[in-house]
Amino acid sequence: MWRDPENSPASAGSETASPSRRAFLKTAAVASGGLVIAFFLPASMRKALAEGAPAAKPPVSPNAFIRIAPDDGVTVLIKHSEMGQGVWTSIPMVVAEELGCDWSKVHVEHAPAAPEYAHTAFGIQMTGGSTSTWESFDQLRTAGAMAREMLVAAAAKKLGAKPADCRVENGTIVAGTKKVRFGEVAVAAAALPAPKDVKLKDAKGWTIIGKPTKRLDSFAKTTGQAEFGLDVKRPGMAVALVARPPSFGAKLKTFDATKAKAVAGVIDVVEIPNGIAVLGRHFWAAKQGRDALVAEWDESASANVTTSVLRESYKKLAATRGAVAKTAGDVDAAFQGATNAIEADYEVPFLAHAAMEPLNCTVEVGKDGCDIWTGTQFQTNDQAVAAKILGLKPGQVRIHTTFLGGGFGRRANPQSDFVAEAVQVAKASKRTVKVVWTREDDMHGGYYRPMWLSRFRSALGEDGKPKAWAHTIVGQSIIAGTPFEAAMVKDGIDGTSVEGAADSPYLASIPAHRVDLHSPKSPVTVLWWRSVGHSHTAFAVESFLDELAHAAKQDPLEYRRALLPKDSRERRALDLAAEKFGWGTPLPKGHGAGIAVHQSFGSYVAQIAEVSVEDGKPRVHRVVCAIDCGPVVNPLTVEAQMQSGIVFGLSAALHGEITLKDGQVEQGNFHQYTPLRLSEMPRIDVHIVPSTDKMGGCGEPGTPPIAPAVGNALFAATGKRLRSLPFKLA
């Protein structure tokens, strides 16, 4: 199964399906001529990793592998997808730390889809939830240490020394004045039994973990050598575009392919469950053919799916009691007779994922199974869905994960929509096919971050602190109707809808509080979006809290500090951000500063934005960000992900909005769904809180605090409180 890097699984046409542990080790050892490390994750470690994560069946087969070749090359197989977040560097750093190899000899490959590579907390192979580094941390440290001890044992025998008298130095094993390279003893080490227990390095002795390290994938990406899904080419491959329903809930009535087939380069037109696929010899032929296709759709189901109609229905629901997600004290009694109750509605729109690489998937069905090349975040799910469509066993579906040109959750779809569709096209046409989505295809008929409304009511005590808090949330569930519903929706509460609100640290200091939820249904397809529920709850909670601070005539920073435990990680992040920003220092005339702090995915992020108004529009000049994510593997990755999350969040806060009219999305491309432009980019300073607490994620936590920080800064600059996104001053 395993080949040289020049002929890796990502570029191979037909590979052996999901091997057993014995078969994997046997074939890998033969292919590499060196040491292959596999191991089982101890149950105690699985339990620790799963703390706070959804319950899942623990892995029961090997799920991490390292190859050491005779030329000293160390190949780390990454079970997580690299989509710009840096796992191709941070995870190998963890391995290299314990292994003691020469960092310049480290290579990386995406692992195939197989049970061996299941997520230790979720039980399936996937990338999401900002979990990749903490999920792999102890697991791959253990793998590195196992390999090190086996190499040392083999080297000791070769050198005539005791293992205890050997030490590892940068890819060599040294005993006195003698030494051997890893590659010289890799074959001998492979014949030794793997150690059951290994000693891991003390953090004080780390030489790689925690050090700023340049990314391993940068060279391939900047020189064009990296393979993304759109780069895949197969012998005899056709390119297909699909004519999908023009509005949510629409059904195909009839179609005429005559004009489409008349287009030069069009090979075939086939009907699939969700539309009509036009196959061409190249993209442009398929695109022109689809444009010429004549189709009639029944759109009666989408008549009332309009943004303004949905908004009014949300407001009506917000006036009623929903399913209770969190409550304490007698909230209704606490409001009786309150003379200083404050009420406010906060709204956010539907949002698209808008990753730079449009969706695509290449499928090749053969006699022994099916090969799929795509940038996916959900290998196990995709494998199962494809197998069901083709009547195969999951092991007969071989997923070749390419680099992803962005994901943000769109490529982790419980329905595996873009993979399933490509498999359907390949099955119907009996051809090897690459299905490509245009930007407009995904913008018009993809999956979206739901539209949300938060209705707040709070009463302040004599000290200005809230004594009563009521928060009603209205928005579609992203979990309902998926395979995860049974585990993640309890008593009518989708945990992702209320995260960041029902577990807000502020609630502990409010005697009477209640958070309830309405989850209306709609034909609009919704999905997690970078930072999931935190993308709306952080904006709502941190903005409303700022309102309370100003109503109490108290400093927004001190107001938050007073509501948070003194030893909390939120306060640590707040204090560092305030110090580095110079909170309280006078700003230029017309400028305002706004603050927000939020915990998501195990990390605590505080951000302060400096904002003014230019030409009637918000202008963000500077953002200071402080993050406590626990132990840090690569500071450069943490900094990059905070910058990335802030830019992503600013795009949504200043511009992002998907609107609907009669079931159709009104935006089609970046001229209508605008990302942050270079001319709008603020200065961003990222500071890491020194921490030995539980490790958190970094891919998503940078996004939630930026919208409320900017909104609060706009209030400070203009005196105008903006309660809906994107921010519009006029």
N, C-alpha and C positions, 0 to 999 in steps of 0.2 A: 504493500500500500504506500509506503513512504519512499520518496525519490529524492534525488539531489535537488537543491534549490532551483536549478535551471529548469527542472521538470517537476515542479511541485504539484500537489493535488489541484491547486487553483487553475492550472493550465492543462491538466491531463484530461483525456476524453473518457476513459472508462477505468474505474478503480474498484477494488474489492470492497464490498459493503461491510460496514460496522463490524470489525473483527472482535473475536473473543480476546480476553486478556492474554492467554497463552499465544494465540495466533499473532496478536499485535507485537508482542515482545519478540517472537521468533522472526517475523518478517522485517521488523524495524532493525533488529540487530544485524541481520544479513545485509540490509540495504546500506546501513551506515558503517558497518565494520567496526563498531565501537560500543559504547555504553548507552543503554536506554533505561531511563528511570521511570517506573510507574509505582503508584502507591495508593492505598486506600486511606480515606480520611477517617480518623477516629470519631466514634460517636460523640464523645465529649466535645470535640472541636466543632462538629456539626451543630450541636446544641448551642454553643457559644455564638457561632456565626449567625444562627437563625434568630437570635434574640431580637425581638421587635419586628421580625419579618413574618410574612404570611406562612402558615404552616404548610409544609411540603414533605413529600416522601424523601427521606435522605438517600443519597446515592449509594449504590451497592456494588459499584464496579470502579476500576481505576479511573481517575478523572484529572490527572495532570502528568505530563511527560516531558522529559528532557533527553536530548540526544547529544552525545559527545563523540565526535569523529576522530579518526587517527591523525588528522591534520590539526587537531586542537580546537576545531570549530565547535561551538556550543549552539545548538538549535533549540529554542524554546517554542513549544507549540501553545499558542494563545487560544483559549476557548472563547474569549470575548471578542466581539467585533471592534475593529479600529475604525472609528468614524470621525477622527479629529480630536478625541479626548485624551489621547496619549498613552493608552494601555500597552502599545507596542514598545514603550520604553519603561514605564513604571513597573510592570510585572516582571520583565526580564531583570530589572535592577534588583528585585527581591530575590530572584533565583541566584543571580551573580554574587550577591552579598554573602550568602551561605556557601555557595559553591567555591568561591575564591578563584574564579576563572579570570582570564584576560578579557576585559570588557570589549576590546576591539575585535575579539573573536566571536562575539555573540550575534546570532542571527535569529530571525523571528518568522514564524509561519502561522497562518490561521489554521486552527484545528478543524478536522472534518466534523460533520454532525454525527454524534454518537453518544450513547449513554455515558461513556467514560468521561465526557466533558460537561456533565450536568452541573448547574449552579448549586453550590453546597447548601444554600438556604432555600432556593425555590424548586429544586428538583428537576429542572429542565435546562437545556442549553439556551442561554439568552444573554442579552446585554441590555441593562436598563436599571433605573432606580438609583443611579450613581453608586453602584455596588461593586464594580469590577475590582478595584484595588483592595478594599477591605475584605472582600469575599475570597480573594486569592492569596492574601498576605501570609497567613500562617501556613496555608496549604503548600504554597510554592517555596516558602522558606524551608519547610520540612523536606520537600523534594530536593532542593539544593544541598541541604545538609546530608541527606542520604547518599547522593552522588559523591559528595566530598569524602565521606567515610569509606565508601567502596573503592574509590580511587586511591585513597591513602593506604588501605589494606593491600591492594594490588601492588602499589609502589613499594611498600615496606618489604614485601616478599622479594621483589626484584632487586632491591638495594641491600638486602640482608640486614634490615633494621626492624625495630619494633614499631608498630603503628603509633605508639605513644611518643616515640622520639622523632616523628615526622611532623612537618608543618607545611601548610599550603601557602604558596606565594604567587599570585598573579598567573595562574595556569600551570604551575609546576609544584611538585612535591619534593621537599628538601629534607634530607637526613644528614646532618653533619656537613661534610664537604661535597656530598653526592646529591644529585637531583635528577628527576625525570619529568618530562612534560606529560600533561593529561593524556594527550593522544597516544603516547607510547604505552600506556597501561590501560587504555580504554577497553580493549578487547578482553584482557585478563580480568578487569573489574566487572565486566558484564557477566562473567561466569560465577561470580561470588553471590552468596545469598544476600538479599537486601536487609539491612539492619532494621530491627523492629522499633527500636527507640534511638533517637538521635538528640544530641544536645545542640540547641540553637545559640547563636551568638548573643551576648548581652548587648543591648542597644548602645552602651558606651563604646563598644568596639566597632560599630558600623563605620565602614569606609565608603560605601556606595549609597546606601539608603540615607535619605536626608540631604544629599548633596545635589546642587543644581546640575542637571545632566541634559545634554542636547538630545533631541528625539532621533530614534533610529530609523523612522520612516521618512524623514525630511528629504534625504538625498533622492530616494526613488520617486517621491512625489514632485520634487522640483525639477527633476530631469525627465519626467514623463515615463519612467519605467514602471511605476506602480500601476497595477491593474485594478480598475474600477469596473463595476458591472457594465457600464456603457462601452468599455473597451473590449469586452469578450467577443471573440469571433470563433465560429465553429464551421467545419466543412459542410457546404450545402445549406447554410443557415439562411432563413428568410427573416425579414424584419416585419413586425406586425404592429398596427395601431388599431385600437378598439373604439368603435362608436358606442358610447355608453348612454344610459338614460339622461336626457337633458335637464331633468329636474328630479328632486328627491321623491321616490315612490312611483315614478313613471314606469310603465310597462310597454314593451315592444308590441306593436300591432302587426305591421307588415313592413317589408323592405324589398327594394329592387336593386340588385347588384350590377345591372347591365352597364351603367355608365362607369362604375368603379372598375369593372373588369376591362373596360376599354382603355384605361390609362396605361401608358407604356411602363413596363416594369412591374405591374401588378401580377401576382402569381395566382392568388386564390382569394375568395371571400367565404368565410365560414361563420355560422351562427353559434354562439356560446351562451351559457345561461344568463349572462348579464349584458349581452349586446351582440354586435357584429364585428368580427375581426377581419381587417383587410391586410393581406400579406403581400409584401413587395420584395424585390431583389435588394432594395435598400430603403432607408428611412423615407426619403423624399417621395419615392413611388408609392409607398404605403400611405403617406400623408395625403398626397394628391388623390389617391384612390378613395380614401375615407371621405375627403371633402366632396367627392363626386357621388358618394353613396346616397340613395334616396331611402329614407326611413320614416315611418309614421309611428308616433308614440301616444299612448294614453296617459295624459298628465293630470287627470282629474283628482288624483290623491294629493297633489301638491298645491292646490288652489289657495289654501290659507297659510301656507308656510312662508310668511313674510316677517321680516324683522320687527316692524312696528306692531304687528298683531301678536307675535310672541312676547314682546316686551310688556304689552298691556296684560297679557294672561299671567305673566310672571308677577306683576304688581298685585294682581288680585290674589294670587296664591300667597304672596308674602304677608297679606293681611290676615291670614288664617294660621292656625297652629299646625306645624308639620311633625314628622317623626322626630322624637327627641334623641339627639346624639349625646348630649351632656347636660346635666342639670345639678344644681345644688341650692339649698335654701328655698324659701318661698318667694319666687321672683315677682309674682303678681302682687303679693302683699307689700313687697319692698317698693313698688311703684305707687302704691296708694298714698295720696297726699303729697307726693313729691312735687316740689315747686321748681326744681331745676333739672327736669328730664330733658335729655337731648336726643333727637331722632335724626336719622339720615339714611338714605339709600345709596348704595354703591353698585355700579354696573360695569361689566366688562363684556366685550362682544365675542362672537365666534372668531377663532384665529386659525390660520393655516400653518402647517409646519414649514413649508417653503424652503426645503433643503436645496442646496445648490445643484446637486446631481439629481435630475428627474428620476422618478421610479423606473425600474427596468428589471427584466428577468429573462434569462436564457434557459430553455428547456430542451433536452435531448433524450428521447425515449428509445431505449434499445431492447434487445432480447433479454438481457439479464437485469433490467431495471431502468432507472431514470436518473439522469444527471442534471443538476440545476446549478447555474452560476448566477449569483446575485449578491448584492449588499443587503444583508438582513440582520436584524437584531434578535430574531426568534427562530433559530435553527430547528429545534425540536418540534415546534408547532408547525412550521412550514413543511417539515418532513412528513408529519402525520397527515396533514391536509392533502398534500400531493399524493401520498400513498392511497388515501381513500378514493380520490378521483380516478386513479389509474388501476385500482384493484390490486395494489402491491402491498407487501409488508414494508413497514417504515425503514427497515434495514436495506431495502432495495432502492431506496431513494437517497442519492448521494448529493449532499449540499456542499458546494464549493463556495465558501464565503470570500468575496472580494473585498477590497477597501470600499468604504461607504463615503460618498460625498455628502455627509451630513445625515442625521437620522431624526433627532429630537422627538423620538417616539413613533414617528410615522412608519418606520420599518420594523416595528414591533407590534404587529397587528394581530389580535387574537383570531381574526377571521383569515389571516394570511392572504388578504385580498389580491395583492399584485402578483403573488406567487401562484395562487390558485388559478387566477385568470390566465396566466401564461401556460400553465399545465393544461388547462381546458383548450387553449388554442392549439397547442402541440398535439393533443389527443384528437381534436376534430379535424385538423389538417393533415395529420400523420407526417409532420415535418419537424425538423429541428428549427426552433423559432426563438427570436428575441422580441419580446413585447416591450415597447417603449411608450411611456406616458409623456406627453408634452407638458410644459409648465401649466398650460391652461387646463389640461385634462385633470390634473391633480387639484388645481385650484377650484375648478368647477364641480368636480364630483369625487373628491377624495374623502378624507376624514378630518375632523376639526376639533380644536379645543372648544368645549361647550361655551355657550353664552351663560352668564351668571348674574344674579341679582342678590345682594346682601342687604337686608333691612336691619338696622340697629336701633336700639333704644337703651339709654343708660341714665341713671340718676346718680348725682354726685353727693357725697357726704360733706360735712362741714370742713373736712380737711382737703377737699377737692378731689379725693380719690373716688372711683366709682363704687357705689354700694349695691347697685343693681345693674345687670347687663343682660340684654335679650338680643339674640342674633338669629335671624331667620335667613336661611340660604335657599335659593331656588335655582335649579339647573339640572340638565340631563345627567344621568348616570353613565359613566363610560364603561362600567363593569356589567351592568344589566344586559342580559342576552349573550354574554360571552361564557367560555368554559370556566372562568374564574368567579362567576356569580355566587355559586354555592359557598365558596370559601371567603369571599370578600364583601358580600352584602348580608348584613345581619340586622334583623328586626326592621327592615326597610331602610337601613342606613348603608349607603356606599361609603366606605371609609375614605376613599379618595376624594369624595365631594366635600368632606368636612375637615380634612387634615389641615393643620395650621390654624383651625378655628376652635374645634372641639377640644383640642389638646394645647391651646394657647397657654403659655406660662402665666399670663396675666390673670387668668380665671381663678387661680389658687388664692389670690389676694382679694377677690370680689366675693362677699358673703353670699349673695344671691345671684345666680347666673343660669342661663339656659341657652343652648344652641340647638336649633331644630332645622329640619331639612324637608324640602319638597323636591321630588325627582320626576318632573313631567316628562311624558314620552313625546317623541317627534320622529318623523322619517329622516331627519338630518343625521347623518352618520358621524359619530363623535368618538374621540380617542384621546389617550393621554398625550400631553404636549409638554415640552420641557419644563419640569418642576411640577407637573400634574396639578393637583388641587391647590397646592401652595401658590400657583400662578395667579389665583384670584383671591384666596383668603388672606395672603400677606398684604395685598393692596388694600383690601377692605378693612382688616383689623388694624393695621399700622396707620392708616389714614384716619380712621375714626378715633383711635386713641390720641392722635395728634389734635383732633378737634376737642377732645376732653381736656387735654393739657392746656389749650388756649382758653377754653371756657373756665378753667380753674385758675387762669392767669399764672401758670407755672411754666418753667422752662421745659421744653419737650424732652430733652435729654434727662434732666433730673426727675421728671414725672415718670419716665420709664424705669429709671434706676430704683425709684421708690417702690414700684410695683413688682420688681424682680428680686428673688433671693440674692443676698450679698455675694454668695459664692457661686452664683450661676454662671454658666458659660456664655449666656446672652450678655451679662454685664461685663464680662471680660472683653468680649468683642466690641461692645459699645464703648467702653473706656478707651480701648486702643484706637478705635476709629476717631473718637472725639479728640484724643491727644494728637494724632497725626494730622487731623484736619485743622486743628486750632479752633475748636468750637468756642464760640463766644467772642472771638476776635472780629472786630468790625470788618464788613465786606464792602466792596465798591458800591456806590450809589445804584440802586435799582436791582441789586443782587439779593438773593435770599438763600438760606441754607435749610435743608430738610433732612431729617434723620429717620432711619427705620432699622429694625433688627428682627431677624426671623430665623428659626431653626427648621431645617428640612434635610431629610436624608442623612441624619446623624451629624450634620455640620451646622455651626452657628455663625451667621453672617450679619454684620452691621455695615450699613452704607450711609454716607452723608454726601448729598449732592448740592453743588452750588449752581444756582439757576438765575437767569434773567429772562426778559422778554425782548426779542428782536423782531421788528417788522410784524408785530402782533402774534408771534409764535414763541413757544418755549425754547430757550437756548440753554443747554446744559454745558457748563464750562468745565466742571471738575467733579470727579467722584472719588472719594476715599473709601476704600473697602477693607474691612478687617474680618478675617475668618479664623475660627477655631474648628479645625477638622481632625483634631487628635494628631497622632504621629504622622509626619509627612514623609512620603517616599521621594518625590521629586518636586522641590519648590517651584521649578520652572513650570511644571504642569499645573500646579495649584494657581499660580499667577495667571497663566494663560486661560484657565477655565473660568476664573473670576472675571477676567476681561471679556471673555466670550459670552458668559452669562449676562453680564451687564449690557453689552451691545445687543444681545438677543432681546433682553427685557426692555431696553430703550426703543428698539424697533416697534415693539408692541405698544409701549406707553405713548409714543409720539405719533405713530402712524397706523399700526396694525388694526385692521377691521375687516371682517368678512360679513357682508350684508346680503340678505335674501329678499327676493321679490317673486312671489308665486312659485316658490320652490326652487328657484334658480339663483346661483351665486352671481353677484354683480361684478366681482373682481376676477381678472383673468391672468394677469402677469404682474411683474414688478413695477410697471408704470402705474398700476392701480392699487397694488398691495406693496407699499414702499418699505424697504428695509432702511436702516440707518445709513445715511450717506457719509462718505469720508469727511465732507465739509462740516458735518454735524458731530463728529467724533469728539468727545470730551477727553481731557487728560484723566487717566485712571491710575491711581496709586493703590497697590495691593499690599497689605501687611498681614502676616501670619502670626496668630497668637501661639506662643510656645505652649505645647500641651502634650500630656501623656495620657489623656482620657481616651475613651473608646474612639477608634478611627471612624470617621464618616466619609461621605462622598464629596466630590467636587464638580461633577459635570453639570448639576442642576442648581445647587444652592445659591449661586451668584445671581440668578434671575429674579426670584421673588421680591427682594427688598428694594429694587431700583425704582419701580413705579411709585410706591408710596413715598420714597425719599424725594423723588422729583416733585410729586404732587404737594408734599408738605413744604418743599422749598418754594414752589410757586405761590403757595399761600403766604409764606413769609415775605416774598418779594412783592406780591400784588394785593394781598388781603382777600383774594378770591379763592374759595374752596371748590376745587374741581373734583366731582365724585364719579365721573365716568371716564372710561378709556375708549379710544385714545384721547389725550388731553386736547381740548379745543377752547381757546380763550374767547373766541368771538361767538 
